[in-house]
Amino acid sequence: MPATRHPTKLPSRTSWWIAALFAAGSACFLVAPIPAFARLVGPGVDGLVFFVGSLLFTTAAGLQWLETINSGREPGHRLRLLTFEPRRIGWWSSGVQLLGTLFFNATTFRALRVGLESPDYDRLVWRPDALGSICFLISGYLAYVQVTGHPLGRPRRTLESAIATVNLLGCLAFGASAVASYVVPSVGDERSTAVVNSCTALGALCFLIGALLLFPERARKPRPE
């Protein structure tokens, strides 16, 4: 779930890679829930696409975390890997987002080997998926507040606000997918599967749009010296 960029001491291409990796990960989560794609490649490959997408999300979120905690520092300082800045909303947003991607790593990896009919499915797959969705929702809301400047602020007519808004919509769709997969977990029920897949694809589409918008958003800002 890409957020807006801030000048940092990291290489100038870092922001490009963040956008590209989020876009690639979103594309994986967009195509993998499509039934036609799953039938074409088979359940094993389809699950692998989900897993690869989660790894791309984690890599992008890790770079975004580094960019966030190193923003505003003077040139020549050593790159920081960890900080404790609880008063910075960006610190919370990027940190919670990174945590959420790790939950999705666990979910998509375990889903490769644990079927819906398994009694351990909820513990090994659904719970990490729900926790990841919660983290994304918190992170997306914090990023939205950071941009609008108010907990219930309206979206502004800026590219930065558009990115935060579409990302928050994606987080809501991912959350709806997690809820649907638990509330209507009837195995073989095409309607429940359609709801889960549709919400996942919709959320991924929102993230993809947000990631693609990062390219012109970053191009408008001057590069750090």
C-alpha positions, 0 to 999 in steps of 0.5 A, spaced: 500 500 500 504 505 497 504 512 501 506 519 498 514 520 498 518 524 502 525 527 500 531 522 503 538 521 503 537 514 500 538 513 492 534 517 488 531 511 485 529 508 491 522 511 490 521 509 483 523 502 486 517 502 491 512 504 486 514 499 481 514 493 487 508 495 489 505 495 482 508 488 481 505 486 487 498 489 486 498 486 479 499 479 482 493 480 487 489 482 481 490 476 477 490 471 482 483 471 484 480 471 477 477 464 476 479 464 469 486 465 471 486 460 476 483 454 472 489 456 466 495 455 471 492 451 476 491 452 484 499 451 485 501 456 481 495 461 483 497 460 490 505 461 488 502 468 484 499 470 491 506 468 495 510 472 490 505 478 490 506 478 498 514 478 497 513 484 493 509 488 497 514 486 503 520 489 499 516 495 497 514 496 504 521 495 507 524 500 502 518 505 504 520 504 511 527 506 510 525 512 506 520 514 512 525 513 518 531 517 514 527 522 511 529 529 512 536 527 515 542 531 513 547 528 507 553 524 510 549 521 516 549 513 516 543 510 514 538 508 519 534 501 520 530 502 526 528 508 530 523 510 535 518 516 533 511 515 536 510 522 535 510 521 527 504 519 524 508 517 518 513 512 522 506 509 525 503 508 518 510 505 514 511 501 520 504 498 521 504 497 513 511 493 513 508 488 519 502 487 515 506 485 509 509 480 513 502 477 516 501 476 508 507 473 507 505 467 512 498 467 510 500 466 502 506 461 504 501 457 508 496 457 504 500 453 499 500 447 503 494 448 507 487 447 504 480 450 506 478 443 508 484 443 514 482 444 521 488 448 522 486 453 516 483 458 520 489 458 525 494 458 520 491 462 514 485 466 516 488 469 522 494 472 519 490 474 513 485 478 518 491 481 522 495 483 515 488 486 513 487 490 519 494 492 519 493 495 512 487 498 514 490 502 520 496 504 515 492 506 510 487 510 515 494 514 518 496 515 511 490 518 509 490 523 516 497 525 514 495 527 507 488 531 509 490 533 516 484 531 520 481 524 522 475 525 518 478 530 513 475 530 506 480 528 500 483 534 497 484 536 490 491 534 490 495 528 487 498 526 494 491 526 496 488 521 491 494 516 492 492 516 500 484 515 498 485 510 493 490 506 497 485 507 503 479 504 499 484 498 497 485 497 504 477 497 506 476 492 500 482 487 503 479 487 509 472 486 506 475 480 503 478 477 510 471 478 513 468 475 507 472 469 507 471 467 515 463 469 515 461 465 509 467 460 509 462 455 506 467 450 502 464 449 494 460 455 495 461 459 489 457 465 491 462 466 498 468 465 493 466 470 488 465 475 494 472 474 497 475 474 490 472 480 488 474 484 494 481 481 493 481 483 486 478 490 487 483 492 493 489 490 489 486 494 483 486 500 488 493 499 490 495 498 483 492 505 481 496 508 487 502 505 485 502 508 478 500 514 481 506 515 485 510 515 478 508 522 476 507 524 484 514 523 485 516 526 478 513 533 481 518 533 487 525 536 486 530 530 487 534 531 494 541 533 493 
